[in-house]
């Protein structure tokens, strides 16, 4: 739990030296998804079908930022969405 609290404090302060490069993560996810494919009907798959990759990268970063902000302000843990079978 100590590491999680430490991460939250560093994220709030914006200490870039101690965190991974936040800009590289969404672009790596999009590159991986284009190479390997994504589950049919997923948010990322639908976005990649309709939009240019750079716009999808920005949208993914925005989505991740909103999720992180909600988690930090509410003090909750992330619960992955349930995927229908």
CNS distance restraints for C-alpha pairs under 8 A (distance, minus, plus):
assign (resid   1 and name CA) (resid   5 and name CA) 6.34 0.50 0.50
assign (resid   2 and name CA) (resid   6 and name CA) 6.10 0.50 0.50
assign (resid   3 and name CA) (resid   7 and name CA) 6.11 0.50 0.50
assign (resid   4 and name CA) (resid   8 and name CA) 6.25 0.50 0.50
assign (resid   5 and name CA) (resid   9 and name CA) 6.29 0.50 0.50
assign (resid   6 and name CA) (resid  10 and name CA) 6.21 0.50 0.50
assign (resid   7 and name CA) (resid  11 and name CA) 6.01 0.50 0.50
assign (resid   8 and name CA) (resid  12 and name CA) 6.15 0.50 0.50
assign (resid   8 and name CA) (resid  72 and name CA) 7.37 0.50 0.50
assign (resid   9 and name CA) (resid  13 and name CA) 6.23 0.50 0.50
assign (resid  10 and name CA) (resid  14 and name CA) 5.95 0.50 0.50
assign (resid  10 and name CA) (resid  15 and name CA) 5.35 0.50 0.50
assign (resid  10 and name CA) (resid  18 and name CA) 7.46 0.50 0.50
assign (resid  10 and name CA) (resid  19 and name CA) 7.61 0.50 0.50
assign (resid  11 and name CA) (resid  15 and name CA) 6.50 0.50 0.50
assign (resid  11 and name CA) (resid  19 and name CA) 7.74 0.50 0.50
assign (resid  15 and name CA) (resid  19 and name CA) 6.80 0.50 0.50
assign (resid  16 and name CA) (resid  20 and name CA) 7.34 0.50 0.50
assign (resid  16 and name CA) (resid  21 and name CA) 7.25 0.50 0.50
assign (resid  21 and name CA) (resid  25 and name CA) 7.12 0.50 0.50
assign (resid  22 and name CA) (resid  26 and name CA) 7.79 0.50 0.50
assign (resid  23 and name CA) (resid  27 and name CA) 7.30 0.50 0.50
assign (resid  23 and name CA) (resid  61 and name CA) 7.72 0.50 0.50
assign (resid  24 and name CA) (resid  28 and name CA) 6.12 0.50 0.50
assign (resid  25 and name CA) (resid  29 and name CA) 6.29 0.50 0.50
assign (resid  26 and name CA) (resid  30 and name CA) 6.28 0.50 0.50
assign (resid  26 and name CA) (resid  57 and name CA) 5.48 0.50 0.50
assign (resid  26 and name CA) (resid  58 and name CA) 7.68 0.50 0.50
assign (resid  26 and name CA) (resid  60 and name CA) 6.11 0.50 0.50
assign (resid  26 and name CA) (resid  61 and name CA) 5.77 0.50 0.50
assign (resid  27 and name CA) (resid  31 and name CA) 6.14 0.50 0.50
assign (resid  27 and name CA) (resid  57 and name CA) 5.53 0.50 0.50
assign (resid  28 and name CA) (resid  32 and name CA) 6.08 0.50 0.50
assign (resid  29 and name CA) (resid  33 and name CA) 6.07 0.50 0.50
assign (resid  30 and name CA) (resid  34 and name CA) 6.16 0.50 0.50
assign (resid  30 and name CA) (resid  53 and name CA) 7.19 0.50 0.50
assign (resid  30 and name CA) (resid  56 and name CA) 7.51 0.50 0.50
assign (resid  30 and name CA) (resid  57 and name CA) 6.55 0.50 0.50
assign (resid  31 and name CA) (resid  35 and name CA) 6.34 0.50 0.50
assign (resid  32 and name CA) (resid  36 and name CA) 5.89 0.50 0.50
assign (resid  32 and name CA) (resid  37 and name CA) 7.58 0.50 0.50
assign (resid  33 and name CA) (resid  37 and name CA) 4.82 0.50 0.50
assign (resid  33 and name CA) (resid  38 and name CA) 5.65 0.50 0.50
assign (resid  33 and name CA) (resid  45 and name CA) 7.95 0.50 0.50
assign (resid  34 and name CA) (resid  38 and name CA) 7.81 0.50 0.50
assign (resid  37 and name CA) (resid  45 and name CA) 7.88 0.50 0.50
assign (resid  38 and name CA) (resid  42 and name CA) 7.08 0.50 0.50
assign (resid  38 and name CA) (resid  44 and name CA) 7.30 0.50 0.50
assign (resid  38 and name CA) (resid  45 and name CA) 5.74 0.50 0.50
assign (resid  39 and name CA) (resid  45 and name CA) 6.93 0.50 0.50
assign (resid  40 and name CA) (resid  45 and name CA) 6.57 0.50 0.50
assign (resid  41 and name CA) (resid  45 and name CA) 6.31 0.50 0.50
assign (resid  41 and name CA) (resid  46 and name CA) 6.23 0.50 0.50
assign (resid  42 and name CA) (resid  46 and name CA) 6.19 0.50 0.50
assign (resid  43 and name CA) (resid  47 and name CA) 6.21 0.50 0.50
assign (resid  44 and name CA) (resid  48 and name CA) 6.13 0.50 0.50
assign (resid  44 and name CA) (resid  56 and name CA) 7.79 0.50 0.50
assign (resid  44 and name CA) (resid  60 and name CA) 7.98 0.50 0.50
assign (resid  45 and name CA) (resid  49 and name CA) 6.29 0.50 0.50
assign (resid  46 and name CA) (resid  50 and name CA) 6.53 0.50 0.50
assign (resid  47 and name CA) (resid  51 and name CA) 5.69 0.50 0.50
assign (resid  47 and name CA) (resid  56 and name CA) 6.31 0.50 0.50
assign (resid  48 and name CA) (resid  52 and name CA) 6.82 0.50 0.50
assign (resid  48 and name CA) (resid  53 and name CA) 6.54 0.50 0.50
assign (resid  48 and name CA) (resid  56 and name CA) 6.60 0.50 0.50
assign (resid  51 and name CA) (resid  55 and name CA) 6.51 0.50 0.50
assign (resid  51 and name CA) (resid  56 and name CA) 6.51 0.50 0.50
assign (resid  52 and name CA) (resid  56 and name CA) 6.48 0.50 0.50
assign (resid  53 and name CA) (resid  57 and name CA) 6.21 0.50 0.50
assign (resid  54 and name CA) (resid  58 and name CA) 6.45 0.50 0.50
assign (resid  55 and name CA) (resid  59 and name CA) 6.13 0.50 0.50
assign (resid  56 and name CA) (resid  60 and name CA) 5.97 0.50 0.50
assign (resid  57 and name CA) (resid  61 and name CA) 6.19 0.50 0.50
assign (resid  58 and name CA) (resid  62 and name CA) 6.14 0.50 0.50
assign (resid  59 and name CA) (resid  63 and name CA) 6.10 0.50 0.50
assign (resid  60 and name CA) (resid  64 and name CA) 6.09 0.50 0.50
assign (resid  61 and name CA) (resid  65 and name CA) 6.08 0.50 0.50
assign (resid  62 and name CA) (resid  66 and name CA) 6.22 0.50 0.50
assign (resid  63 and name CA) (resid  67 and name CA) 6.32 0.50 0.50
assign (resid  64 and name CA) (resid  68 and name CA) 6.14 0.50 0.50
assign (resid  65 and name CA) (resid  69 and name CA) 5.99 0.50 0.50
assign (resid  66 and name CA) (resid  70 and name CA) 6.11 0.50 0.50
assign (resid  67 and name CA) (resid  71 and name CA) 6.21 0.50 0.50
assign (resid  68 and name CA) (resid  72 and name CA) 6.11 0.50 0.50
assign (resid  69 and name CA) (resid  73 and name CA) 6.07 0.50 0.50
assign (resid  70 and name CA) (resid  74 and name CA) 5.99 0.50 0.50
assign (resid  71 and name CA) (resid  75 and name CA) 5.59 0.50 0.50
assign (resid  71 and name CA) (resid  76 and name CA) 5.23 0.50 0.50
assign (resid  71 and name CA) (resid  77 and name CA) 6.45 0.50 0.50
assign (resid  71 and name CA) (resid  78 and name CA) 6.90 0.50 0.50
assign (resid  72 and name CA) (resid  76 and name CA) 7.03 0.50 0.50
